[in-house]
Amino acid sequence: MSDKSKGFNPKDAIDSARDIATYAVEMSADIVDNAVDILKGNVAEGVNNIVQDSMDIASHTVEKVKEIATGKDAEGE
């Protein structure tokens, strides 16, 4: 039985939190690019892409929080 199936593990929680922050920072570059599109006049596509990127960040965060809470790797299930 691996440590992942035992529930909460502080080291895994820190790793997941680090992953959440890294992913959000990476996605923020895309959001900035989309804001530039808005400023250039492509408002509908820019806003749509910002919303999509924000939803991607939220979905990623939810999956990582589930891993923290359950101690299970969501991708491995």
C-alpha positions as CSV (number, residue, x, y, z in Angstrom):
1,M,0.0,0.0,0.0
2,S,1.5,3.3,-1.0
3,D,1.6,6.5,1.0
4,K,-0.8,8.1,-1.5
5,S,-3.6,5.8,-0.4
6,K,-3.2,6.5,3.3
7,G,-4.9,9.9,3.4
8,F,-3.4,13.3,4.1
9,N,0.4,13.6,3.7
10,P,2.0,17.0,4.6
11,K,4.8,16.6,2.0
12,D,2.3,15.8,-0.7
13,A,0.2,18.7,0.3
14,I,3.2,21.1,0.0
15,D,4.1,19.6,-3.4
16,S,0.5,20.0,-4.6
17,A,0.3,23.6,-3.3
18,R,3.6,24.3,-5.1
19,D,2.1,22.8,-8.3
20,I,-1.0,24.9,-8.0
21,A,1.0,28.1,-7.7
22,T,3.3,27.1,-10.6
23,Y,0.4,26.4,-12.9
24,A,-1.4,29.6,-12.0
25,V,1.8,31.6,-12.7
26,E,2.3,29.9,-16.1
27,M,-1.4,30.5,-17.0
28,S,-1.1,34.1,-16.0
29,A,1.2,34.7,-19.0
30,D,-1.7,33.5,-21.3
31,I,-4.1,35.8,-19.5
32,V,-1.8,38.8,-20.1
33,D,-1.6,37.8,-23.8
34,N,-5.4,37.7,-23.9
35,A,-5.6,41.2,-22.3
36,V,-3.3,42.5,-25.0
37,D,-5.8,41.0,-27.6
38,I,-8.6,43.0,-25.8
39,L,-6.6,46.2,-26.0
40,K,-6.0,45.6,-29.7
41,G,-9.8,45.4,-30.2
42,N,-10.4,41.7,-30.3
43,V,-12.6,41.9,-27.2
44,A,-14.8,38.9,-27.6
45,E,-12.0,36.4,-28.2
46,G,-9.8,38.0,-25.5
47,V,-12.5,37.8,-22.9
48,N,-13.5,34.3,-23.9
49,N,-9.9,33.1,-23.6
50,I,-9.4,34.8,-20.2
51,V,-12.5,33.0,-18.9
52,Q,-11.3,29.7,-20.3
53,D,-7.8,30.1,-18.8
54,S,-9.3,31.1,-15.5
55,M,-11.5,28.0,-15.6
56,D,-8.5,25.8,-16.4
57,I,-6.7,27.2,-13.3
58,A,-9.8,26.5,-11.2
59,S,-10.1,23.0,-12.5
60,H,-6.4,22.3,-11.9
61,T,-6.7,23.7,-8.4
62,V,-9.7,21.5,-7.5
63,E,-8.0,18.4,-8.7
64,K,-4.9,19.2,-6.6
65,V,-7.0,20.0,-3.5
66,K,-8.7,16.6,-3.9
67,E,-5.3,15.0,-4.0
68,I,-4.4,16.9,-0.8
69,A,-7.6,15.9,1.0
70,T,-7.7,12.3,-0.1
71,G,-4.0,11.5,-0.4
72,K,-4.7,10.0,-3.8
73,D,-3.2,11.0,-7.2
74,A,-6.3,12.0,-9.3
75,E,-4.4,11.2,-12.5
76,G,-3.5,7.7,-11.3
77,E,-7.1,6.6,-10.6
